[in-house]
Amino acid sequence: MRLLKSLLIGFSAALLFTACGADGDNQGFEYAPNMYHSVPYDPLNQITDEDAGRWLTSREYEDGHAEFFNSNKLNIRVMNSHMNMRTPPANTVKRNPQGWLPYRITKDSLAYAARTLKNPLDSTAEIVAQGKILYETYCDHCHGPKGKGDGKVGAGIKVDEPGKGQVEKSAYAGVANLTGDALKNITEGHIFHVITHGKGLMWAHGSQVSPEDRWKIAKYVKTLQK
């Protein structure tokens, strides 16, 4: 009896460890498969086998596929891409509430942008307040709270070095002072363009900050320059 019990325990443990094995697309035994498989279309994970999960199918689907099938048949047949996402038609642009087209002025055209761009947003207290929040999120760490180029990245920090005591170090020495004479008269278009494409030590932020938020930041920076 003791031997039989030991064999049973050993067999159960071996089965358990085998079920936990996974490799590549095989994720091992699924204890709660409904938690792992998406019922709606999943853009990044397409199961093209219409019989996948037949053993678990709990309801009848109109086209007869099993529980785990989650691919777009039209894309498979027509595009042979096995993708649920469609490639947008050429030259289409993302819709936005303002109806603005993508910004196309190139990086090397700062003077043109500064001269021709006009901020489409009004200088209301609400817009400036929103610009302040955005400035504190994206700009403060370099340019400082008052735009003087004395943020933690620009001004640096003090670190202890053996034999030297506290030494001031900065990753980006020379961050622009937005309130200095060289920049205090720049236009909001200038600021928008530099946020978009970057300039000097500043990297481009066009992919991180939306066009509307860039204009709000420009509004707030002009208040710092007054």
KOLSE-712377 format. One record per residue (C-alpha): residue in three letters; x, y, z. Coordinates in steps of 0.2 Angstrom, whole numbers. Last residue first. Layout:
N
<r 'ALA',<X,Y,Z>> ...
***
This chain:
226
<r 'LYS',<40,442,-99>> <r 'GLN',<50,427,-104>> <r 'LEU',<41,415,-92>> <r 'THR',<24,420,-99>> <r 'LYS',<31,416,-117>> <r 'VAL',<36,399,-110>> <r 'TYR',<18,396,-105>> <r 'LYS',<11,399,-123>> <r 'ALA',<24,388,-131>> <r 'ILE',<20,374,-119>> <r 'LYS',<2,376,-124>> <r 'TRP',<7,375,-143>> <r 'ARG',<17,359,-139>> <r 'ASP',<2,352,-130>> <r 'GLU',<-9,354,-146>> <r 'PRO',<4,347,-157>> <r 'SER',<5,331,-146>> <r 'VAL',<21,328,-135>> <r 'GLN',<31,312,-136>> <r 'SER',<34,309,-154>> <r 'GLY',<38,328,-157>> <r 'HIS',<50,329,-143>> <r 'ALA',<66,331,-153>> <r 'TRP',<82,331,-143>> <r 'MET',<89,347,-135>> <r 'LEU',<107,349,-134>> <r 'GLY',<107,359,-151>> <r 'LYS',<90,360,-157>> <r 'GLY',<75,348,-156>> <r 'HIS',<63,343,-170>> <r 'THR',<45,346,-162>> <r 'ILE',<50,356,-147>> <r 'VAL',<61,367,-158>> <r 'HIS',<47,370,-170>> <r 'PHE',<34,374,-156>> <r 'ILE',<47,386,-148>> <r 'HIS',<50,395,-164>> <r 'GLY',<32,396,-168>> <r 'GLU',<29,404,-151>> <r 'THR',<41,418,-157>> <r 'ILE',<58,421,-150>> <r 'ASN',<61,438,-140>> <r 'LYS',<68,431,-124>> <r 'LEU',<80,419,-133>> <r 'ALA',<97,428,-134>> <r 'ASP',<93,440,-120>> <r 'GLY',<90,426,-107>> <r 'THR',<73,420,-101>> <r 'LEU',<74,403,-110>> <r 'ASN',<91,399,-103>> <r 'ALA',<97,385,-115>> <r 'VAL',<105,370,-107>> <r 'GLY',<124,373,-107>> <r 'ALA',<130,358,-97>> <r 'TYR',<120,342,-101>> <r 'ALA',<125,327,-90>> <r 'SER',<130,339,-76>> <r 'LYS',<142,335,-62>> <r 'GLU',<147,345,-46>> <r 'VAL',<160,337,-35>> <r 'GLN',<158,334,-17>> <r 'GLY',<174,328,-8>> <r 'LYS',<189,326,-20>> <r 'GLY',<199,311,-12>> <r 'PRO',<185,299,-15>> <r 'GLU',<171,307,-25>> <r 'ASP',<155,312,-17>> <r 'VAL',<141,319,-29>> <r 'LYS',<134,336,-32>> <r 'ILE',<120,337,-45>> <r 'GLY',<119,346,-62>> <r 'ALA',<113,363,-67>> <r 'GLY',<106,357,-84>> <r 'VAL',<99,340,-79>> <r 'LYS',<93,346,-62>> <r 'GLY',<85,362,-70>> <r 'ASP',<95,378,-71>> <r 'GLY',<92,383,-89>> <r 'LYS',<83,399,-83>> <r 'GLY',<66,393,-88>> <r 'LYS',<58,398,-72>> <r 'PRO',<55,380,-66>> <r 'GLY',<71,374,-73>> <r 'HIS',<76,372,-91>> <r 'CYS',<82,354,-90>> <r 'HIS',<70,345,-77>> <r 'ASP',<57,358,-80>> <r 'CYS',<54,354,-98>> <r 'TYR',<43,339,-101>> <r 'THR',<32,337,-85>> <r 'GLU',<33,355,-78>> <r 'TYR',<31,362,-95>> <r 'LEU',<15,352,-97>> <r 'ILE',<8,358,-81>> <r 'LYS',<12,376,-86>> <r 'GLY',<4,374,-103>> <r 'GLN',<-12,368,-95>> <r 'ALA',<-12,384,-84>> <r 'VAL',<-8,395,-100>> <r 'ILE',<-23,387,-109>> <r 'GLU',<-34,390,-94>> <r 'ALA',<-29,408,-92>> <r 'THR',<-33,411,-110>> <r 'SER',<-20,415,-123>> <r 'ASP',<-30,408,-137>> <r 'LEU',<-24,393,-147>> <r 'PRO',<-19,393,-165>> <r 'ASN',<-1,398,-162>> <r 'LYS',<5,407,-178>> <r 'LEU',<19,399,-188>> <r 'THR',<27,410,-202>> <r 'ARG',<42,419,-195>> <r 'ALA',<48,405,-182>> <r 'ALA',<44,392,-195>> <r 'TYR',<54,400,-208>> <r 'ALA',<69,403,-197>> <r 'LEU',<68,385,-190>> <r 'SER',<69,377,-208>> <r 'ASP',<82,365,-205>> <r 'LYS',<71,353,-195>> <r 'THR',<58,352,-209>> <r 'ILE',<41,360,-209>> <r 'ARG',<28,345,-211>> <r 'TYR',<17,346,-196>> <r 'PRO',<3,333,-198>> <r 'LEU',<-14,341,-203>> <r 'TRP',<-25,349,-190>> <r 'GLY',<-43,344,-189>> <r 'GLN',<-44,351,-171>> <r 'PRO',<-52,336,-163>> <r 'ASN',<-39,324,-172>> <r 'ARG',<-40,312,-186>> <r 'LYS',<-24,303,-191>> <r 'VAL',<-18,305,-208>> <r 'THR',<-20,296,-225>> <r 'ASN',<-7,298,-238>> <r 'ALA',<-8,279,-243>> <r 'PRO',<-22,269,-237>> <r 'PRO',<-20,263,-219>> <r 'THR',<-13,245,-217>> <r 'ARG',<-27,234,-209>> <r 'MET',<-25,226,-192>> <r 'ASN',<-31,209,-189>> <r 'MET',<-15,201,-196>> <r 'HIS',<-14,184,-205>> <r 'SER',<-6,193,-219>> <r 'ASN',<-13,183,-234>> <r 'MET',<-21,199,-240>> <r 'VAL',<-37,193,-247>> <r 'ARG',<-40,176,-238>> <r 'ILE',<-31,179,-222>> <r 'ASN',<-37,197,-221>> <r 'LEU',<-55,192,-224>> <r 'LYS',<-54,178,-211>> <r 'ASN',<-50,190,-197>> <r 'SER',<-41,179,-184>> <r 'ASN',<-47,174,-166>> <r 'PHE',<-49,155,-166>> <r 'PHE',<-48,150,-148>> <r 'GLU',<-66,144,-145>> <r 'ALA',<-69,134,-160>> <r 'HIS',<-75,140,-177>> <r 'GLY',<-93,137,-184>> <r 'ASP',<-96,152,-194>> <r 'GLU',<-110,158,-183>> <r 'TYR',<-101,153,-167>> <r 'GLU',<-110,140,-155>> <r 'ARG',<-106,142,-137>> <r 'SER',<-95,133,-124>> <r 'THR',<-80,128,-135>> <r 'LEU',<-68,120,-123>> <r 'TRP',<-64,104,-133>> <r 'ARG',<-64,114,-149>> <r 'GLY',<-50,125,-142>> <r 'ALA',<-41,127,-159>> <r 'ASP',<-53,120,-173>> <r 'GLU',<-52,136,-183>> <r 'ASP',<-33,136,-183>> <r 'THR',<-28,154,-188>> <r 'ILE',<-24,160,-170>> <r 'GLN',<-18,178,-172>> <r 'ASN',<-8,187,-159>> <r 'LEU',<-4,205,-161>> <r 'PRO',<-20,213,-166>> <r 'ASP',<-31,202,-155>> <r 'TYR',<-48,201,-162>> <r 'PRO',<-62,198,-149>> <r 'VAL',<-62,182,-138>> <r 'SER',<-44,184,-132>> <r 'HIS',<-37,168,-126>> <r 'TYR',<-27,167,-109>> <r 'MET',<-40,169,-96>> <r 'ASN',<-52,157,-105>> <r 'PRO',<-38,144,-104>> <r 'ALA',<-38,143,-85>> <r 'TYR',<-26,129,-81>> <r 'GLU',<-17,130,-97>> <r 'PHE',<-4,117,-99>> <r 'GLY',<12,123,-107>> <r 'GLN',<14,139,-116>> <r 'ASN',<19,131,-133>> <r 'ASP',<23,145,-145>> <r 'GLY',<42,144,-140>> <r 'ASP',<44,131,-126>> <r 'ALA',<34,128,-111>> <r 'GLY',<35,114,-98>> <r 'CYS',<23,116,-83>> <r 'ALA',<12,101,-89>> <r 'THR',<27,90,-88>> <r 'PHE',<30,96,-70>> <r 'LEU',<13,91,-65>> <r 'LEU',<13,74,-73>> <r 'ALA',<30,70,-64>> <r 'ALA',<22,75,-48>> <r 'SER',<6,65,-51>> <r 'PHE',<17,50,-56>> <r 'GLY',<28,52,-40>> <r 'ILE',<13,53,-29>> <r 'LEU',<5,38,-36>> <r 'LEU',<21,28,-35>> <r 'SER',<23,33,-17>> <r 'LYS',<5,28,-13>> <r 'LEU',<7,11,-22>> <r 'LEU',<23,8,-12>> <r 'ARG',<14,12,4>> <r 'MET',<0,0,0>> 
***
